[in-house]
Amino acid sequence: RAKHKAALRQERLKKKRLAQARRALREGRFRTVENVTGRILNQLPTDRDAKQLRARAGRARKALLAATRAFKRADCVRTLAQLKPVIREAPRARSISRMAKACKQALPPKQL
């Protein structure tokens, strides 16, 4: 009975942490995602959801670093291309959308 309660408590905690990590991912807080999923994986090393979420955050963070490097070089075409998967993962991240908006405004207008 005590083991069952402990397992239920651990499952509830895992769900709560996964929800927290998903929310952080949508907001573009990739380090938070990695920390929270790391805590889950310390308890349950084979948890598929936590592994997938951590991998998504890692890919998005890597793409964001590449986009930032391109943005600093004023290469807006490459910046926007690199930001596409990041925006898909983190649609509510203000700094990312600001960077994309600045690049879109810097590019010449498209032909009709």
N, C-alpha and C positions, 0 to 999 in steps of 0.2 A: 504494500500500500504506500509506503514512504517512497519507494523507488518510482512508483507510478506518478506520485505528486511531483517529485523532482523532475521527472521526464517532461511532464506537462508544463511545469514552470520554465524549463529550459527551452521548450518549443515556443512558448509564448514570448520569451525574451528574444529568441531568434527572429520570430516574425516582426517584433517591434523594431529590432535593429535593422532588419532588411528593409522595412518601410522607411526608416530613418535614412538608410543609405540610398534608397531610390530617390527620396526627396532631395537629398544632397546632390545626387547626380543630375537631376533636372535643373538644379540651381547652379551647376557648374563648380561645386566644391569637391574636386576630385580627391584631394588629400583626406577629407572627411570620409569619403566612400572607402578609400583604401584602409583607413584606420578601423572603421566599423566592421568591414568585411574581414579584416585581419583578426579582430576579436572573435568573430563568429567561427572563423577557420581554426583558431586556437582551441576552441571547444569541440568543434565538429570538422575535422580536417577534410572530410569527403563531401561537404555540403556543396551541391551543384549550383544552387542559386547564388550563393555567396561568391563562388569561383567565377561564375559568368558575370556578375555585377562588377567584381574587381577587375576582370579583364576588359570589360566595356569602359570602365573609368580609366584604365591604363592606356587604352587605345586613344580615347578622347584627349587625355592629357598630352600624349605624344603628338597628336595632330595639332593641338593648341600651341605647343612649343614651336612646331614647324611654322604655323601660321604667324606666330609672334615674330619669329626671325624674319619671315618674308615681309611682314608689316613694317619692321624697323628698316628694311632695305627699300621701302616704298614700292614693293612689288605687289600691287593690289590684286592682280589676276590670280597669282599663286596664293595670296592670303585668302581670297574668297574660296578658292578650290579646297584649301586645307581646312577652312572653317566649316564647310558643308557637313561633314560627319559630326563635328563638335556641336553644331547648332542642333542637329538631329537628336543627340544625346542630352544636351543641356539647353533646352529652348528658353528657359527662364533666367539664364545668366546674362545680366545686364552688360558686364564688361565685354563679353563676347559679341553681343548684338551691337554694342557701340562701335567695336572694331570693324565689324562687317558693314555697318552703316557708313562709317567714315570712308571705307574703301569704295563702296558703291557710289558715293558722292564724288570721289576723286576720279573715277573712271569717266571717259567721254561717253556721251549718250549713245545708246544703241540706235542703229538704223531702223526706220519703220518698214 
